[in-house]
């Protein structure tokens, strides 16, 4: 049994050795923004307020200058980091004397005030807490979420250094134990239930794991199915994590934390459709909106394990399990093929062009049409044993 277990990880082990040999070239150290002290954060906020007071003393209308977080023009691609905001980013001006931006100006000042108090008192709040402190002022949770990210980008300080936490939606399971910042011990070994991803990933310490690899699972339903099939025990030792679709920042931070600590292969299991591929790209290369935090959110060493469009033909997945691409799918696929990171991923390009030609997509669950437990019993073990990732 032991020799069988070691055999199934030969390719994973070989890939792990290759990653370690190339680690200096592929991954840069954590960005220095991580090291910003609480005192420095307070000084940065005070500078913003001082500029506002100075403008008022000159009888001028105060303005705030924010980098545009949603523009591809502000982003450059680095194979070792992912999508990162460029230093000469174009900006948007939030004016206090303009009817279209005065509300946002007020929101930013209010949230800055809250952050200042949190950092000063060394306490934490969630974005949800900030919203419920004044629901009438903010109007929606989305407003607060956007403002916090704007402030983080404006100050060039990671959000967790602002003492603002986001509620996690992701789950993790497998060969992993660690301590939370408050010294609570977390054990993720349970076969039946998963552990919620921490809301304060930056505070996690004393990570202990013998895992050979990490498996990112796109959907919660697939993650739960693998838990039910006892996948983590069958292919032990490993770690599974899901961001339940488009990943939240905490799920991305957790994947990066596991990479920084364990330096083991990380594989992505996503639907064979344009949106599954995009979700994998967010984990691997990041997103435009959060490109200012690329160094702590991306893991460019992530590999695409499946579901590959070529798998659909190779495994002869029944036609009634395949879904025609919609116009929206085709537009997304065309958009993905133009992304800067695709140039260094010829194997990915081939798979996506195959999808474009076949005009069909498939969910991971389509493998159940071959056999109910085909995913956990045959597909994943074979992929991992024979190196079926790209």
N, C-alpha and C positions, 0 to 999 in steps of 0.2 A: 504493500500500500504506500509506504514512504517513498520508494523509488518511483512509483507511478505519479505521486504528488510532485516530486522534484522534476520529473520529465515534463509535466504539463507546464512548468514555469521556465523551461530552458530559454525559449525565445524572449519571454518577458525579462528574464535575468540578463540576457545578452543585450537587450535594448537598454536596460537600466545602466549597465556598464558603459554603453556608448554615450548615454546622457551625461554621466558623471565625467567622462573624458572631455566632453564638449561644454561643460557647464559654464566655464568662464567666458566662452564665446557667445553662448546663447542667452545667458541671463545676467543682467547687471545687478549690483547690490541694490537693496532697498533705497528708495530715494531719500535724500536728506530731510525732506519735509516731515518724514516720520519722527525725526529727532527734535522737532520744534517743542520747546518747553512751554508750560502754562504761562510763565511770565512773558515769554515772547509773543504768545497769542494775545495776551492782554495789551501789550505794547502796540501790536498791529491794529487792534480795534481802536485803541486810543488815537492812533494816527489818523484813522478814518474820521473819527469824531472831531479831531483838531482841525482837519481840513474843512469840515462843514462849518465849524465855529468861525474859522478864519474868513470863509466866504461871507458869512452873515455879518461879520464885523466890517467888511468892505461894502456892505449893502449889495452883495451879489447873491444870486440864487444858487444854493449848493447843488452839486451834481455828484453822482456816483458813476464810476466807469467800470463796466463789467466785460470780461472777455465773452465773445459769443460761443456758447457751449454746444450749439446745435449745427454748426457750420463745418462741412468737410474742408472748406478753405482754410480753416484754422488747425487742421490736423495733418501730421506727417506720419509716415509708417517706418518703423524700425523693426527689422526681423527679430531682434533680440528683446524688444520691449512691447511691440504692438502699436496700436494707434495712440499717439501722444500729441498733446497740444503744443503748437509751435510758439516760440518766444515772441514772435511778431504778430500775435493773434489780432484779428480785427475785433473791435469792441462795440458795445452798445452803451449809450449814455442815458442814465436814469436821472431825469431832471426834477427838481422840486417845484419848478414854476411852469410845468407843462401838464395839462389836464390828462393826457394819455399815460403819463408815467408817475404822477404825484402819489398815487395809491401804492404803487410798487415801492417808491422811495420810502414811504411811511412804514410799509411792511418790513423792508430791509432793516431800518433803524430799530424797529420793535424787536425783531429777532436778534439783531446784534446786541441789544440791551440784555435780552434773556441769556444769550451765550456768554456775555461778559460776567454775569452773575454766577452762571454755572461753573465757569473756569475758575473764577475768583474763590468760590466756596468749595471747589473740588467735588462737585456733585454732578450727576448725570440726569438727562431727561431724554425721553424719546421724542421723535418728531410729532407723534400723536399727542404727547403731553403738551407740547408747545401749541399745537392747534387748539386743544380743548381749554387752554388758558384764556383764549379770546376768540371763540368761534365766529362771533359777529364781525370782528375786524378782518379775519383772514378769509372767511367765506367758504373755504374748502381745504381739505387736507393736502390736496395737490399743490395749492399755493405755498403752503409751508415747506413741503418737500423741495419745490423748485428754489425757493428763497435760500434754504439752508445750503443747497448745492451751489447756488450763485455766490454766497458768502465764502464758502470753502474755496471756490475757484478764485474769487477776488483777492482773498488773503493768502492764497497759495498754501493752505493748511488742510490736511486731511480732516474729514468731518469728525472722526472720532477724537481728534485733538481739540475739537470745539466742544467736546463733552455732550454731543448730540448723537443718540443711538437710534437705529431704525429697528422696528419689529421684524424679526426674521420669519421667512416663510419656508425656508429650506429644512431638509432633514438629512441626517447622517447615520450610518450604521456600519458595524464591522470591527476589525481589530484595532481599536483606538481607545486610549484613556488619556485624560488631561485634567488640569486644574483650571477652574474659572478664576478670575481676578480676586474674587472674595474667598478663594481656597476651597470652593465646593468641588468635590471630585466627580467627574463625569465619565461613565463607562458606556461605551457604544456597542458592547458585544451582544446585546440581546438579539435573539433571532426573530422574535415576533413583533417587537415594536422598535421604531426608530427614535433617535434622539434629535430634538429640534436644534438647528444650528444656533450657536450663541449669538446674542445681540451685541456682545462686546468681544469680537474675535481678537482684537488687539490685546486684550487682557489675558488671553489663554496662555498657559505656561505648562511646563513639565509634560510635554506630549510624549506618550509611550506607545509604540506600535511596532509590530513585526510584519506589517503588510508588505506584500510584493508589488502591489499596484493600487491605484485609486480608479474607481469607475464612476464617471459623471453620468447620471441618468436624466434625460430630458424631462420626462413626465413622472408625476407622482404615481399614476396608475401602474406604470411599468416598474417603478421602484417598489411599490407594495407587492406586486406580483413576484418579483425576485425575492423579496423578504419571505413571502408565503412559501416559495419553492426552496427556501433555506439556502439560497445561492451563496451567501457569505461563508457558510459552513462548508459547502461542497467545494468551493474554490478558495478556501482559507489558506493563508491569511490575506485578506484584502479589505478595502474600505469602499463603501458606496455612498454617494451623496447626490441629492437632487435639489435643484432650485425651483422645482415645480413649474416648469415652463421657462419663460424669460427670467434669468436669475436676478435676485435682489443683490445688493452690494455685499451683504453679509455672507451669502453663499459663495460669491466670487472671492471675498477675502479669505474664507475658510479653505478654498481650493489652493489659493496662493500660499496660505500658512502651511498647509500640508506639504506643498512643494518645497518651500524654504526649509522646513524642518526635516523632512524625510528623504527628499531627492529620489523619489521612486517614479516609475512611469505612471502617467495619468492618461486614461482613455475616455473618450466620449461616446455614449450610446444615445443617438438621436433618431427621430423619424427621417425617412428618406424623402424629405420634402424641403423646399427652400427655407421655410421657417425653422425647421430643425437644424439645418446647416447654419443659419444665422445665429441661433442660440449657442451652438458650439463655437462659432467665431467670437462671440462676446466673451466666453470663458478664456479663449485662447489669445485673442488679439485686442479685446476691449470694445468699447462703444464710443461713439463720437461725443455723446453727452458727458461721459465720465473720463474723457481722454486726459484731463488734467491730473488724474490719479492713476494713470496707467501703470506706474512702477509697482504699485501695491495691489493691483487688481487683475493683472494678466499673467497667463502662464503659457508662453509660446511653445513649450515642449509638448503640449497636449496633442494626442493623436486621435484621428477619426477611426473608431473601431467598427462602427456600424450605425444604423443600417445603411449599407452602401447601395446605390442604384444598381450596381453590377451584381449585388447579392440576389436581387429580385429575379434576374435571369438565371444566374448560376444555380440557385436553389429551386427554380421553377415554382415560385410562389403563385398559387392559383390566381387566374385573371380576375375573379370576382372579389379578391382581396385587394386589388389595386384600384386606385382612385385617379380619375383624369385630372390633369393640372387645370386649374381655373385661370382666367385671364390675370387675376391678381397674383397667382403663383408664378406665372410666366414672367410678369413684370418684376417680381422680387428676384427671380432667378437671373434675369438679365442684369439687374442692379448688382447682385452679388458677384457676378462674373467680372464686373468692372471695378470691384474693390481692390485697393492697392496690394493687399496681402495675397491675392490669388496668383499674382505673378510668380511667387516663390512656392506655389503649391500645384505643380503640373498634374499630379495624380488626382487632386481634388477637382481641377478643371475638367479632366476627362470624365470623372463621375457625374459632374453637373451637366456637361454637354450630352452625356448619355441620357440623363433625365430630360433634358431639353428635346432630344430627338424622340424619345419614347412617349413623351407627353403624359407620363403617369407618375404618381407618387405612392408612397405606402407608409403606414404607421408601423411602429415596432410590433404592435399587436398582430399585424398581418401574418407573422410567423406562426401564430397559434393555429392558422388554417392548415399548416403542415402537421402539427401535433400540439396538444395543449401546453406541454412543458418543453417544447422545442428550443425556446430561447435560452432557458437556464440549463437544460440537459445536454444540448448538442451545439447550438449556435455559438454561444459565448465561450464554452470550454475549447471548442475547435479554433475559434478566432485567436484566443490567448495562447493556445498550445503551438499553433503553426504560424503565428505572427501575421495574422490577417488584418493589420491596421495600415492606414496610410497617413 
